[in-house]
Amino acid sequence: MHRPTRQHEHLTLKVTQKQERSAQSSRKPGRKHKRWSKFLAQYAPLVAGAETAASAES
């Protein structure tokens, strides 16, 4: 996956915004929220691996 840290940060932001909007309108999160949450779970190990590799280089 290309640039997992950036993608993980972006998805985290999108999920939190979606949760806020659904809480304001008293609606369930929906399909996109479920899909983004699934991607967040997939990106988590890649981000952890990228962070450890970056700290090992410096």
MARVEX-638898 format. One record per residue: residue in three letters; z, y, x of N, C-alpha, C in turn. Coordinates in steps of 0.1 Angstrom, whole numbers, plus 5000, padded with zeros to 4 digits. Atoms other than C-alpha are relative to their C-alpha. Last residue first. Layout:
! MARVEX-638898
ALAZYXZYXZYX...
***
This chain:
! MARVEX-638898
SER499449884995512450795174501249975008GLU501049934992510250485168500750125007ALA500150084988513150275155499150075010SER498849974992513950545129500049925013ALA500049864996510450535116501250045009ALA501050004990510350155114500050145006THR499450074988513650155095499050015012GLU499049914994512250415071500749945012ALA500649884993509050225066501050095006GLY500650044987510849905059499450115007ALA498950044991513150065033499449965013VAL499549884996510050225017501249985010LEU501049944991508249895015500650135006PRO499950074987511349725000499050065010ALA498749994993511549994973500149925013TYR500049924988507850004965501350015007GLN500950064990507849704941500050095013ALA499450124995510849824922499249945011LEU498949964992509350164918500749895006PHE500549964987506150004906501150055009LYS500450124993508049834878499450035014SER498850064995509650164869499849875007TRP499649934988506250324867501349945006ARG500950034988504950054844500550075012LYS499750144996508050074821499149975012HIS498650014993507850454820500249865005LYS500249944986504050444813501449995007ARG500750094990504650194784499950065014GLY501450045002507250384764499449925012PRO500949964988510450584771498549964998LYS500050104989511950544736499150045011ARG501050115001512250864716500349905011SER499450125006515151104709499049894998SER500750025013512951414717500549874993GLN500049885008515251544744499449974986ALA498649985005516051194758500050134991SER499750095011512351114760501450024994ARG500849975012511651424779500349914989GLU499549885005514451364804499350044987GLN498850035007513451004809500650134994LYS500350085012509851104816501349974992GLN500549915010510951364841499849944987THR498949915004513151114859499550104990VAL499250085009510250854859501250094995LYS500650025013507851114873500949924990LEU500049875007510151224901499449984986THR498649975004510850864911500150134992LEU499750085011507150794911501450024995HIS500749955012506451074934500349934988GLU499449885004509250974958499350064988HIS498750035006507950614959500750134995GLN500350065013504350724965501449974992ARG500449895008505450944994499849954985THR498949915002507450665009499650124991PRO499050045010504750405003501250104998ARG499049905000501950585021501149974990HIS500249884992499150345013501150104997MET500049885008500050005000500050125009
***
